[in-house]
Amino acid sequence: MPTVSLDFSPVPAQVRTVRLVTVAVARHAGLAEVHLDGVRQAIGEACSRAVARHQRSGNTELIRVLITDDEVFSIRVIDRADAGEAGLAEAEDDEGAFADETALALLKGLVERFALNRLADGGTEVAMAWPLSQRRA
């Protein structure tokens, strides 16, 4: 059950790197090819959502991505947007809330198992999982 942990700056240019690493880890874990495009789109959407939340709240803390290949291939994207001094209440405007809802709706359609968790110490966690049908030795 190896875990890959990535921390990245909340800037859009970093999302592409996270997407490339995630798909490489998915392939290595033995995730079926049929799921790779969905993983690529989902991680891009989840990370872009986290970046946008950080930018709206003025939070420059790193965004964390945890990738695990235990019985399922799972990805957790953890933002700390609510932990910024501006706070989410001040940062969320109608356009930001709409973009967030749209991203979450897209994720629900792309991911077999999806959950959005509010974290006690600020921010959110987007949890996604896909079945591992084949394992590599």
C-alpha positions in Angstrom: 0.0 0.0 0.0 2.5 2.7 -1.1 1.4 6.3 -0.9 2.7 9.1 -3.1 2.4 12.5 -1.5 2.7 15.7 -3.6 2.5 19.3 -2.2 2.2 22.0 -4.8 1.8 25.8 -4.9 -1.7 27.1 -5.6 -0.9 28.2 -9.1 -2.6 26.8 -12.2 0.7 25.9 -13.9 1.4 23.2 -11.3 -1.8 21.3 -12.0 -0.4 19.8 -15.2 2.6 18.3 -13.3 0.3 16.8 -10.7 -1.8 15.3 -13.5 1.2 13.7 -15.2 2.5 12.2 -11.9 -0.9 10.9 -11.0 -1.5 9.1 -14.3 2.0 7.6 -14.1 1.3 6.3 -10.6 -2.1 4.9 -11.7 -0.4 3.0 -14.6 2.2 1.6 -12.2 -0.5 0.6 -9.7 -2.2 -1.4 -12.5 -5.3 0.7 -12.9 -7.1 -0.4 -16.0 -6.5 1.7 -19.1 -10.2 2.4 -19.4 -10.0 4.5 -16.2 -6.9 6.5 -17.1 -8.6 9.3 -19.0 -11.1 9.7 -16.1 -8.3 9.8 -13.6 -6.5 12.5 -15.7 -9.6 14.6 -16.0 -10.6 14.1 -12.3 -7.2 15.0 -10.8 -7.0 18.1 -13.1 -10.5 19.2 -12.1 -9.9 18.6 -8.3 -6.6 20.4 -8.3 -7.9 23.3 -10.4 -10.8 23.6 -7.9 -8.3 23.6 -5.0 -6.1 26.2 -6.7 -9.1 28.5 -7.4 -10.3 28.2 -3.8 -6.9 29.1 -2.5 -6.6 32.1 -4.9 -10.1 33.4 -4.0 -9.3 33.2 -0.3 -5.8 34.6 -0.7 -4.2 31.5 0.9 -0.7 30.7 -0.3 -0.3 27.4 1.6 0.6 24.3 -0.4 -2.1 22.0 -1.7 -1.6 18.4 -0.8 -2.3 15.4 -3.0 -2.2 11.8 -1.6 -2.3 8.9 -4.0 -2.6 5.3 -2.6 -2.9 2.0 -4.3 -4.2 -0.3 -1.6 -7.3 -2.4 -2.5 -8.4 0.6 -4.7 -6.6 3.4 -6.4 -7.4 6.4 -4.4 -6.6 10.1 -4.6 -7.1 12.8 -2.0 -6.8 16.5 -2.8 -6.6 18.6 0.3 -6.9 22.4 0.2 -6.6 24.8 3.0 -8.6 27.7 1.5 -10.7 28.1 4.6 -7.6 28.5 6.7 -6.5 31.7 5.0 -6.9 35.0 6.9 -9.6 36.2 4.4 -11.6 33.1 5.1 -13.9 31.3 2.8 -17.0 33.3 3.8 -15.4 36.5 2.5 -13.8 34.8 -0.5 -16.8 33.0 -1.9 -18.7 35.1 -4.3 -21.5 34.0 -6.6 -19.1 33.2 -9.5 -16.7 31.3 -7.2 -19.5 29.3 -5.7 -20.9 28.4 -9.1 -17.4 27.3 -10.3 -17.0 25.2 -7.2 -20.4 23.5 -7.7 -19.6 22.9 -11.4 -16.3 21.3 -10.6 -17.9 19.0 -8.0 -20.7 18.0 -10.4 -18.0 17.1 -13.0 -16.1 15.1 -10.5 -19.1 13.1 -9.4 -19.6 12.1 -13.0 -16.0 11.1 -13.6 -15.2 9.2 -10.4 -16.6 5.8 -9.3 -16.3 6.7 -5.6 -16.4 10.3 -4.7 -16.6 12.2 -1.4 -16.2 15.8 -0.4 -15.1 16.3 3.2 -14.9 19.5 5.2 -11.8 19.5 7.4 -12.0 20.7 11.0 -8.8 22.7 10.7 -9.9 24.5 7.5 -10.3 23.5 3.9 -11.7 20.6 2.1 -10.7 17.1 1.0 -11.8 15.7 -2.3 -11.6 11.9 -2.1 -11.8 9.8 -5.2 -11.3 6.1 -5.8 -11.3 3.6 -8.7 -11.1 -0.2 -8.5 -7.8 -2.0 -9.1 -8.7 -4.9 -11.3 -5.1 -6.1 -11.8 -2.1 -5.9 -9.6 1.5 -5.8 -10.6 4.1 -7.7 -8.6 
